[in-house]
Each structure stands twice: as C-alpha cells, then as structure tokens.
C-alpha cells in the first residue's frame, strides 16, 4: 500500500505515519537505521518516535528503542480518544453561540440604528427573510394580518390550501400561533372558512376592524413589519431591542381588543342557524361592512344588506352589534 496520511484524522503527520509503517514492517529497527531508510536525520526520527509513543502506538523498551503496540488495540484507542476530544471541543463551541450572537447584535447596535433595524428592499431579500423566519420559529409566532401580501418563495401566491398546509406544519412543530386579523384579511374568497378551520385545529385568532400594519414576531426575538406602504420596499427587520418589546406590547393591546372568531362552545345542532346565516354572522362579528360581506358572499352590496337585515331580524334584535352579541351568547361563533 502506498504511503499516505491516513492517520492524519487522528492527529499524526505524514512523516509520523511513514515512520510508524516502517517500524511495523521492521520490528527492532534503531533510530539511525530508520533515519537512513526514510532519508532524514536522526533527530527528526527521535522526535517522531516520541510523538508515536505519546499517541499510544509505540512503547519504549530501552534507551532509544521502541516497539509497536498491537495496532488493533492501539489505533482503536487512538480513534476513540480523538473522537471524545472532538466531541468535547464541539460541545464547548455550542456553549458560546449565545455569547457570539450577543456580541454580533451589540456590535451592530453600537454602529448605529441599523444594529436594531435592518431595512430590507427587493422581492428576493424579503421572501428570503420571511422563509427563514417561518423555518426557524420554535416556540411562538405573533402576527397582524392585512394586505398587501408577499408572494411565496416559488413565485406562487398564497391560497387557502397553501395557508392550511403552512400553518399546520407550524402547529405540528408545537409553535403557538396567535394572529390578529382585520376586515381586509377576508377579501380572498373562502378565507373565512379557512381561518375557522385553522382556529379549530389550534391557531389562536382574533378580529379587529382595522390594523395599522402587517407584523410578524418570531419567538419575541425577530420582528418584521413595513415602514411604508408597499410589498417589497422598506421592510424593517427588528432584532432584540426596546423597539421590539414595544411591538410585542402593541400586539397584546390589539389581541385584547379583538374578538375571537371561533372557539366558544357550540350550541345544540337544532338551535344553530343555517350555514348561510351563520356565515353572515361571522362576517358581521369580524367587523366587515356590507360591501366586503357582499364580495365574500359573491353578491351585490344591496343583496348583502338585505341578507344582513334578515339575519338581524331572525334573532329578535335591532342592530348588528346586538346580533353579534346574541350569536356569541348562544355559542354560535
């Protein structure tokens, strides 16, 4: 077999391995003879013999004399020792990851506002960050949902089916998802039914009439929101800071202000209204106006107004607010 640094993986140099192979082939070889065979000086051979002995591959039998330890045991022991040393060093590296991360963020903060806020511009950068945020979130995802929406990394657009799939993946990983939706969130046909299904499967959602901007906060360590109107321009990426803490508090304010779309106890089946009327009540409870409800139902605003009036009258109340309160009291929403 040709000489080569096979044992370099356990810390031996090419010369030390050549010397070791020579001693295995020619037991009892003296240092001077080994030096002649390897065409090098005796001092280099003596240093190599000492290293091989320290590695456990040779044992000293007398002044300047060494013999090989059976390789089956010696090399296995050396491999195990090297593996344990490597694992210990890698474990030590893991313990300082958070320290390096803190230095990284502190350094960026010290260099100016960009340390707290990174401004993203361009479709590719925004999609990349959103994808990474979805992939790495581990405990909690908070969000304000409102248009305009960012396309998916594969250039497709969100659909009800893709939203179900993506949210279910996060729920399966144990991520606690809380989202505040607004009336504009329901412009996509069929989305209300999609959000109801997600609420039944574990997403916690609430509705308000209006949201100031879109927002995502992952594990309370990374935030993402637009600085101006637009889908891919001037998107702010927030790192741990007082500003991010303030946005978490803002989320909590809107969360407390919002109304749950689903999750109240269900009334008995014979007491529930028809599904068409129940859909109208849910849209009313979400704060939608007649025009938006008409778009969702696929009818004109005038027809939507008539449907709403009929539902309100059937509940024996006189206002939309009373209709929503009554439906919630009966456990329909």
MOGI-V827552 format. One record per helix or strand. SS is the DSSP state (H for helix, E for strand). FROM is the first residue (numbers start at 1). TO is the last residue. If there is no record, write none. Layout:
SS;FROM;TO
SS;FROM;TO
This chain:
H;6;10
H;14;25
H;31;38
H;42;54
E;58;62
E;65;68
H;71;95
H;97;110
H;113;115
E;117;120
H;123;136
E;140;145
H;160;172
E;176;181
H;183;186
H;191;201
E;204;207
E;215;218
E;222;226
E;235;238
H;242;257
E;259;260
H;269;271
H;275;285
H;290;297
H;301;314
H;320;329
